[in-house]
Amino acid sequence: MVDLWTHWTFWAVAGAVLAALTSLLAKVGLEGIPSNLATLLRTLVVVAFLAVVVVARGEVVPFSALPRRSLLFLLFSGLATAGSWMCFFRALQMGPVARVAPIDKFSVVLVAMGGVALLGETLNLSQWLGVALIALGAALVAWS
């Protein structure tokens, strides 16, 4: 029996469910609020929640003890996240969540391609077929 708490697939599925809730709740929460302000407010909640988790789990370490390369890449990742969230919230404010979210999730296709091209990962034929179907599905849902 696999311990779900220690298996990556459990966390991936949980992340997908929470990401779906994120989009649905954000769509309602954007009513009457500028998209950038809504993104900031959501980000403050994320920061506060994660600060509690990090402290509670005893994961606080001196900043100087962290690898510089990791910090650099996390900086760039944070900038990409900020841009992504700003674009997503603006699109969500303007369009239907059922069409905006699939376009946003096209990032799965881009990540698969980037993993292969930039990180040296490999996908077999059935996995490439899955990536193609994700792309096709996103296109079919987004553009009617």
Sequence and secondary structure as in RCSB ss.txt:
>XXXX:A:sequence
MVDLWTHWTFWAVAGAVLAALTSLLAKVGLEGIPSNLATLLRTLVVVAFLAVVVVARGEVVPFSALPRRSLLFLL
FSGLATAGSWMCFFRALQMGPVARVAPIDKFSVVLVAMGGVALLGETLNLSQWLGVALIALGAALVAWS
>XXXX:A:secstr
   GGG HHHHHHHHHHHHHHHHHHHHHHTTTS HHHHHHHHHHHHHHHHHHHHHHTT    GGGS HHHHHHHH
HHHHHHHHHHHHHHHHHHHS HHHHHHHHTTHHHHHHHHHHHHH     HHHHHHHHHHHHHHHHHH  
